[in-house]
Amino acid sequence: MEIIFTQANKNLIVKPSGEIDHHSSVELRREIDRNLTRSKAKNLIFDFSAVEFMDSSGIGIMIGRYRELTQRGGKVYAININGSIKRIFGISGLSRIIPCYGSLDEALASAGGE
């Protein structure tokens, strides 16, 4: 799995590629946490444009980062989700707590430029 991190103001953007499953989730979680600490970002934006598959381990990562960031006054967003990921968001309830947008610009606008 390749993970690309970028930052826009106080927003950390994480773009994983491939599959988010039991095997890759440990590395993904560790890298996100490390980059959140280093960047001091307020919000986290997951870009799913290169994700082909996600299982319950990915849901766990999303919920864990959501809890952490909301405790610090931040938010978690998701962008570019495909049909199978959208289905997982709906079934798991993630779509009720994590806003989903079609593009990075939309998510950044929702974050209010922070």
C-alpha positions as CSV (number, residue, x, y, z in Angstrom):
1,M,0.0,0.0,0.0
2,E,1.2,3.4,-0.9
3,I,0.1,6.3,1.3
4,I,0.5,9.9,0.1
5,F,0.1,12.8,2.6
6,T,-0.4,16.5,1.8
7,Q,-1.4,19.4,3.8
8,A,-3.7,22.4,3.0
9,N,-3.7,24.9,5.9
10,K,-4.8,22.9,9.0
11,N,-6.1,20.0,6.9
12,L,-4.1,16.8,6.6
13,I,-5.0,14.9,3.4
14,V,-4.3,11.2,3.3
15,K,-4.5,9.3,0.1
16,P,-4.1,5.5,0.5
17,S,-4.0,3.2,-2.5
18,G,-5.0,-0.4,-3.0
19,E,-6.8,-2.2,-0.2
20,I,-7.5,-1.2,3.3
21,D,-7.7,-4.5,5.2
22,H,-6.4,-6.3,8.2
23,H,-2.9,-6.4,6.8
24,S,-2.5,-2.8,5.6
25,S,-4.5,-1.1,8.4
26,V,-1.7,-1.3,11.0
27,E,0.7,0.7,8.8
28,L,-2.0,3.1,7.7
29,R,-3.1,3.8,11.2
30,R,0.5,4.3,12.3
31,E,1.3,6.7,9.4
32,I,-1.8,8.7,9.9
33,D,-1.2,9.2,13.6
34,R,2.5,10.1,13.0
35,N,1.6,12.6,10.3
36,L,-1.2,14.1,12.4
37,T,1.2,14.7,15.3
38,R,3.9,16.1,13.1
39,S,1.6,18.4,11.0
40,K,-0.5,19.6,14.0
41,A,-3.5,19.5,11.6
42,K,-6.9,20.2,12.9
43,N,-8.9,18.2,10.3
44,L,-8.3,15.0,8.4
45,I,-9.4,14.4,4.9
46,F,-9.4,10.8,3.5
47,D,-9.1,10.7,-0.3
48,F,-10.5,7.3,-1.5
49,S,-9.8,7.8,-5.2
50,A,-7.2,5.1,-5.3
51,V,-8.8,2.6,-2.8
52,E,-10.1,-0.5,-4.4
53,F,-11.4,-2.3,-1.2
54,M,-12.0,-1.6,2.4
55,D,-13.0,-4.0,5.2
56,S,-13.9,-3.5,8.9
57,S,-10.3,-2.6,9.7
58,G,-10.7,0.5,7.5
59,I,-13.9,1.3,9.3
60,G,-12.0,1.0,12.6
61,I,-9.4,3.5,11.4
62,M,-12.0,6.0,10.3
63,I,-13.9,5.8,13.6
64,G,-10.7,6.0,15.7
65,R,-9.5,9.1,13.8
66,Y,-13.0,10.6,14.1
67,R,-13.0,10.2,17.9
68,E,-9.5,11.5,18.3
69,L,-10.1,14.6,16.1
70,T,-13.5,15.5,17.5
71,Q,-12.0,15.5,21.0
72,R,-9.5,18.1,19.7
73,G,-12.2,20.2,18.0
74,G,-11.4,18.9,14.5
75,K,-13.3,17.0,11.9
76,V,-12.8,14.1,9.5
77,Y,-14.0,14.2,5.9
78,A,-14.0,11.7,3.0
79,I,-13.7,12.5,-0.6
80,N,-13.8,10.6,-3.9
81,I,-15.5,7.5,-2.6
82,N,-16.5,4.9,-5.2
83,G,-19.6,2.7,-5.1
84,S,-18.3,-0.1,-2.9
85,I,-16.7,2.3,-0.4
86,K,-20.0,4.3,-0.4
87,R,-21.9,1.2,0.4
88,I,-19.6,0.4,3.3
89,F,-20.0,4.0,4.6
90,G,-23.8,3.5,4.5
91,I,-24.0,0.1,6.1
92,S,-21.5,0.9,8.8
93,G,-23.0,4.3,9.7
94,L,-19.9,6.2,8.8
95,S,-21.9,8.4,6.4
96,R,-23.8,9.8,9.4
97,I,-20.7,11.0,11.2
98,I,-18.2,11.6,8.4
99,P,-19.2,14.0,5.6
100,C,-18.4,12.8,2.1
101,Y,-17.6,15.1,-0.8
102,G,-16.9,14.6,-4.5
103,S,-13.7,16.7,-4.5
104,L,-11.0,18.1,-2.2
105,D,-12.2,21.6,-3.0
106,E,-15.6,20.8,-1.6
107,A,-14.2,19.3,1.6
108,L,-11.8,22.3,2.1
109,A,-14.7,24.7,1.6
110,S,-16.7,22.8,4.2
111,A,-13.7,22.9,6.6
112,G,-14.0,26.7,6.3
113,G,-10.4,27.3,5.1
114,E,-9.0,26.0,8.4
